[in-house]
Amino acid sequence: MHGLLLAAGGASRMGAPKLLLPAPEGTLLLRLARLLRQSLPGEVVVVLGREALLHRRALSGLRGVRLVRARRWHLGLAESLKAGLKALPEGPVLVLPADQGGVGATELGALLEAFREPGVLSGLRGEALSPAILGTRARREALGLQGDRGAKGLLLALGARVVELGPGPWSLDVDTWADYRRLVEALGWSLPHPPLPSKGSPYPALLRRAPLFRLGPALLLYGRPGAYAGPLLAEREALRLLARGAATLLREGL
């Protein structure tokens, strides 16, 4: 059983590199990559896209994980999925979108136990969701997907089982600051940062307008868990962080 973490999206609604937001393990991205590595016996591939440089650096210390860039990630989810599947050896693949930061070992264990050909999907009150496991035929047919289509429709058409996992943080998609707040509260994380940007705050808009500001905070993350969250998330730190981000970019030669 191999693992595939889809981390190529643009995070356009968040206005910041959302996968580099804090988690007890360091970042959301590192948390999920490590989870797959610890839960699966096969290879693990992380598919990168828009933020490939930042994500590579965030995962640089994690062994046993291979990074692949989906060059056509902007054409939709299917391109990221296909890039990852092509990079993996034969065998079933557990596919996990990286914006589901609340998925844990319990959910993965339930899917692994329930897996039979042609595959299995996570379920919540009868609705089929991710993560999912693609069997042999599903893997092969997924290579023909186009646009923003994932493997859910394909698996359902092939008769894949939907395993009810029940309500919980695993089903939360982190697309906005409010989503991230809900995730942190649901998992009971105690993170060393000030309150997240409030509704109507100009902070996310500033992130979207200033590419340097968007890149700068992420470059300050590495090797400093607990030291980056305040500058990244506190409105009052915006100007100071902008200057620090510029200095970091120059120092790294980017």
N, C-alpha and C positions, 0 to 999 in steps of 0.2 A: 504494500500500500504506500503510494507516494503522496506528497502534499504539494498543493499549489496555492500560494497566497497572491491575490490580485491586488496590486498596489499602484496601478498606473494612472488612476483618475486624476482629474485636474483640481478637485476641491474648490470649485468655483463658488459654491454657496457659502463656504466658510470664509473665503478670502485669505486663507493662510494654509501652510502645509499641515493639514489636520492630523496626519499620521505621526507627526512629530510632537503632538501634544503629550503632556505628562501622563505616565502610568507608574505604578510602583516598580515595575521592571525597567523603567527609564522612559520609554515612549510607547505609544499604542502599537506602532509598527514592530518594535523589538519584542513587545509582549506576544504578539500573534506569531511572529516568525519562530520565536523560542518555543511556543506552545506546540506548533506543528513538528518541530524538530524532536521534542521530547515525547510526543504522542505517537509518532509513526515510525515504522521500521525501514521504510524506503527513502528515496531521495526527496528533498524539499527544494522547491524553486519559488523564488519571489519575483513576480513580474513588475518591472518598473516602467514609468512613462515620463510624465511632465517633470516630476521632481526627482529624476533618476540620480543626479549628483548628490543631492541631500540625503536621499534614502540609502544610497550606497555607503555613505559615511556613517549614517546611523546604525547600519548593520555590520560595519567593518570588523567588529570584534566577535561576531557570532560565527562559530565554526559549524560545518555540516550543512550549510545553506548556500545554494547557488543563485546568483542574481542574473536575470535576463531582462533586457530592455525590449519592450514592444514598440518598434519604430512607428507603427501606425496606430498607436493607442488612441489618438484623437478621433479615429473613425468609429469608435464604439467599443463596448465591452467584449464583443466577440473577438476582436483583434488581440486583446490582452490574453483572453482564454486560449486562443490558438497558439500564441507565442509560447505560453507556458507548457501546453500539452506537447508541442513539438520538441521541447527541451528535455522532456522526461522519458525514461525508459518505458517499455511496455508494462502494463499492469494497471489496476484500478487507481484512481486519483481522487483524493479528497480536495475539493475546491472551496476556498474560503475567501470572500471579499474582505479586504483589509479595513473597511469602514465599520465592520461589525466587531468593535473593540471589546465587547462583553462576552464573546464566546469563550468557553473554558473547557477544561479536560472532561468534565461531565458530559457536555453535549457531544464532543468528539467521540467519547467512549460509546455513547448510545448509538451513534451512526455506524461506528466500526462493528459493533455487535450485531446490528440489524442488516448489514450489507449483504445483498445477494445481487446477482446479475438481474437486470441491466444497470441497477444503481439504486440509490436511496437519497431522499431529500429530507430536510428538517421540516417539521410541521408545527404550526401554532393555530389552535382552534380550527383545524381542518385546512388551513392555507399552507401551501407548499412554499418554503423559503430556503435560503442558504444558511449554513454550508450544506454541500451535497457531495455525494460520491459517484463518480462516473465509472461504470464498468467498461468492458472491452468494446462492445458495440457503440455505447454512448460516446466514448472517447473518439472513436473513428468518425462517427457522424457529426460530432461537434466541430470537426475541422472544416465543415462546410457552412458553418454559421456566418452571418454577416451583420454589420451594423451594431446596434446596441442590445442585441439579443444574447442572453446568457444561455446556460444549459437547462434551465428549469423546464421550459416548454418541451424541449427534446426529451428529457427524462420522463416527463409525464406521458408523452406520446408513446414512449417505449414500454410504459407500464411499470415504471419504477415505484417502489414503495415510499410512502410518506410517513415518517416516524414522528409522532406527536412528542414534542419536548416540553410542552407546557410553557407558561409565561415566565419571563425572566430577562435579565440584562442581555442575554445572548442575542435577542432579536432586535436590539436597538441599532439603528444606523446612525453613525455620527456624521451628519451633514452640516450642522449649524452649531453655534456656541451653546444654544439651549440644549441640543442633543448631548453635547459633551457634558454639560452640567448634570443632566439626568443620569448619564452613565456613571459619573463619579459618585453621585448620591446612591444609585442603585447598588453599586459594588462596595460602598462604604469605604472608598479610598480616602486616606488622609494625605493630602498633597500640600506641600509648602508653597502655596501661592495665594495672592489676594483674590477677592471675588472676581468671577469672570465678567467680561463686558456685559453690561445690562442692555435690555431692550432699548433701542433708540440711541445707543452709544455711538459716537463717531469713530470709535476705534477700529471696528471691522472695515468700515469704509476707507479709513486711512491705509489699512493693509492692502486693500484692493488697488488703491491709486498709486502706491509707491512700491515698485518691484524690489528695490533695494531693502526696504523695510520688511518685505515679505521674506526675503532670503536671509537677511541678517540674523534674526533670532534663531533660525534653525542652525546656522553655523556656530552659534554660541552653545548649542546643546551638548556637544559630544564630550563624554567623560565627566560631565558635571551635573549629574542628576540632583535635583533640589535647588540648584543655583540659577537655573534658567527660567523657571516657571513664572516668577514674579515679573521680570522684564518682558516676557512674552505676553502675559495676559493683563497687566495693569495699565490702564489708560495713562496714568500720570507719568509712566516711564517712556512714553512713545518717543519723544525727542532725544532723550539720552540714548535709547536703544538704537535709534537711527544712526547716531554718530558711531556707536560701538560696532554696529553692523557694517558700516562703511570701512572702519579700520580692520575688521576681521576679513572682509573681502579682499582688501589690499594685501594683507599679510599672507593670505592663502594663495594669492596670485590668480584670483578668478576674474 
